[in-house]
Amino acid sequence: MTQGRHIFSVLVENKFGVLARVAGLFSGRGFNIDSLSVSETEDPNTSQMTIVTHGDEAIIEQIEKQLNRLIEVIRIKDITKENHVEREMILVKVAVDTAKRGEVLQIVDIFRARTIDVASESLTIEITGDENKLRAVIDMLRPYGIRELVRTGKVAIMRSTGK
């Protein structure tokens, strides 16, 4: 069986300890969470989790069943093969001197990123996009010297059906 990446969209009750129970479910069974993003929804009583993991069909099926057993889980959907939009954001601090600053700013512009902090020897850049875009901009910035990089977890939402 092939190992594949899966994106779960999980609606949960917004209660103390739910995140710990979900994370414990994964770690207790030896499953890895590649990315996790959680926030309150439009309803303050619920939170939306986007969980990215990987595994073969049997592992993914077991993850879905185990998540469904948690009492706080309202709805779970593996949206990997569904029509969805996914994004992630990174903040990256790049070493630049005045001679190279213009080159880095051109990269920022090409990738529709934003410069959010400027210092004498660095720029901090915010980039939002899909995995391929983020990988490409990191590859372009790496030769200048990445001092620090942080990234959010992936967030995903189903596309509207037009109805």
C-alpha positions as CSV (number, residue, x, y, z in Angstrom):
1,M,0.0,0.0,0.0
2,T,1.2,3.5,-0.7
3,Q,1.8,6.1,1.9
4,G,-0.1,9.3,1.1
5,R,-0.6,12.7,2.6
6,H,-4.2,13.3,3.9
7,I,-5.9,16.5,5.1
8,F,-8.6,16.1,7.7
9,S,-11.1,18.9,8.4
10,V,-12.4,18.3,11.9
11,L,-15.1,20.3,13.6
12,V,-14.9,20.0,17.4
13,E,-16.5,21.4,20.5
14,N,-14.5,24.4,21.6
15,K,-13.6,23.0,25.1
16,F,-10.6,22.8,27.3
17,G,-8.6,19.6,26.6
18,V,-9.9,18.8,23.1
19,L,-6.6,19.6,21.4
20,A,-4.7,17.5,23.9
21,R,-7.1,14.5,23.3
22,V,-6.7,14.7,19.6
23,A,-2.9,15.0,19.8
24,G,-2.8,12.2,22.3
25,L,-4.8,10.0,20.0
26,F,-2.2,10.4,17.3
27,S,0.9,10.0,19.6
28,G,-0.7,7.1,21.5
29,R,-1.0,5.1,18.3
30,G,2.3,6.1,16.8
31,F,0.8,8.3,14.1
32,N,2.5,11.6,13.1
33,I,0.8,14.9,12.7
34,D,2.6,16.7,9.9
35,S,0.7,19.9,10.3
36,L,-2.0,21.1,12.7
37,S,-4.0,24.3,12.7
38,V,-6.8,25.0,15.2
39,S,-9.0,28.1,15.7
40,E,-12.5,29.1,16.8
41,T,-15.1,29.2,14.0
42,E,-17.8,31.7,13.4
43,D,-19.6,29.9,16.3
44,P,-17.6,30.4,19.5
45,N,-18.7,27.0,20.7
46,T,-16.9,25.2,18.0
47,S,-13.3,25.0,16.7
48,Q,-12.0,24.0,13.3
49,M,-9.0,21.7,13.1
50,T,-7.0,21.1,9.9
51,I,-4.8,18.1,10.5
52,V,-2.3,16.9,7.9
53,T,-1.0,13.4,8.3
54,H,0.2,10.6,6.2
55,G,-0.2,6.8,6.0
56,D,-1.5,4.0,3.9
57,E,-5.3,3.4,3.5
58,A,-5.5,1.3,6.6
59,I,-3.8,3.8,8.8
60,I,-5.9,6.7,7.5
61,E,-9.1,4.7,8.0
62,Q,-8.0,3.9,11.6
63,I,-7.2,7.6,12.3
64,E,-10.7,8.7,11.0
65,K,-12.4,6.0,13.1
66,Q,-10.5,7.0,16.2
67,L,-11.2,10.7,15.8
68,N,-14.9,9.9,15.3
69,R,-14.9,8.1,18.7
70,L,-13.9,11.3,20.5
71,I,-17.1,12.7,22.0
72,E,-16.1,16.3,21.3
73,V,-15.7,15.6,17.5
74,I,-18.8,17.0,15.7
75,R,-17.7,16.2,12.2
76,I,-14.7,14.8,10.4
77,K,-13.9,14.8,6.7
78,D,-10.9,13.6,4.8
79,I,-10.8,16.4,2.2
80,T,-7.7,15.2,0.4
81,K,-9.4,14.2,-2.8
82,E,-12.2,16.7,-2.5
83,N,-12.3,20.0,-4.3
84,H,-10.7,22.3,-1.6
85,V,-8.4,25.3,-1.2
86,E,-5.4,25.1,1.2
87,R,-3.0,27.7,2.4
88,E,-0.1,28.2,4.8
89,M,1.8,31.2,5.9
90,I,5.5,31.6,6.6
91,L,7.5,34.4,8.2
92,V,11.1,34.3,7.1
93,K,13.9,36.5,8.3
94,V,16.5,36.9,5.5
95,A,20.0,38.3,5.9
96,V,20.5,41.2,3.5
97,D,23.0,44.0,3.2
98,T,22.2,47.1,1.3
99,A,23.7,45.7,-1.9
100,K,21.4,42.7,-1.9
101,R,18.3,44.3,-0.5
102,G,16.9,45.2,-3.9
103,E,17.2,41.6,-5.2
104,V,15.3,40.2,-2.2
105,L,12.6,42.9,-2.5
106,Q,12.2,41.8,-6.2
107,I,11.6,38.2,-5.0
108,V,9.1,39.5,-2.4
109,D,7.3,41.3,-5.2
110,I,7.3,38.4,-7.7
111,F,5.8,36.0,-5.1
112,R,3.2,38.6,-3.9
113,A,4.7,38.5,-0.4
114,R,5.0,41.3,2.1
115,T,7.9,42.9,3.8
116,I,6.8,43.3,7.4
117,D,10.0,44.3,9.2
118,V,13.2,46.0,8.0
119,A,16.4,46.1,9.9
120,S,19.9,47.2,8.8
121,E,21.0,43.6,8.1
122,S,17.7,41.7,7.6
123,L,14.2,41.7,6.1
124,T,11.3,39.8,7.6
125,I,8.9,38.6,5.0
126,E,5.3,37.2,5.2
127,I,4.3,34.8,2.4
128,T,1.0,33.0,2.1
129,G,0.2,30.3,-0.4
130,D,0.2,26.7,-1.2
131,E,3.0,24.3,-0.5
132,N,4.6,24.7,-3.9
133,K,4.7,28.5,-3.7
134,L,6.2,28.4,-0.2
135,R,8.8,25.9,-1.3
136,A,9.7,28.0,-4.3
137,V,10.1,31.2,-2.4
138,I,12.2,29.5,0.3
139,D,14.5,28.1,-2.4
140,M,14.9,31.6,-3.9
141,L,15.7,33.2,-0.5
142,R,18.0,30.5,0.8
143,P,21.1,31.8,-1.1
144,Y,20.8,35.1,0.7
145,G,20.8,33.4,4.1
146,I,17.7,32.5,6.0
147,R,18.2,33.5,9.6
148,E,14.9,32.3,10.9
149,L,11.7,30.7,9.5
150,V,8.4,29.9,11.1
151,R,5.3,28.6,9.5
152,T,1.7,28.1,10.4
153,G,0.0,24.8,9.9
154,K,-1.9,24.2,6.8
155,V,-5.5,25.5,6.7
156,A,-8.0,24.1,4.2
157,I,-11.6,24.7,3.3
158,M,-13.9,23.0,0.8
159,R,-14.7,25.0,-2.4
160,S,-18.2,26.2,-2.9
161,T,-20.3,24.1,-5.2
162,G,-22.0,27.1,-6.7
163,K,-25.4,26.3,-5.4
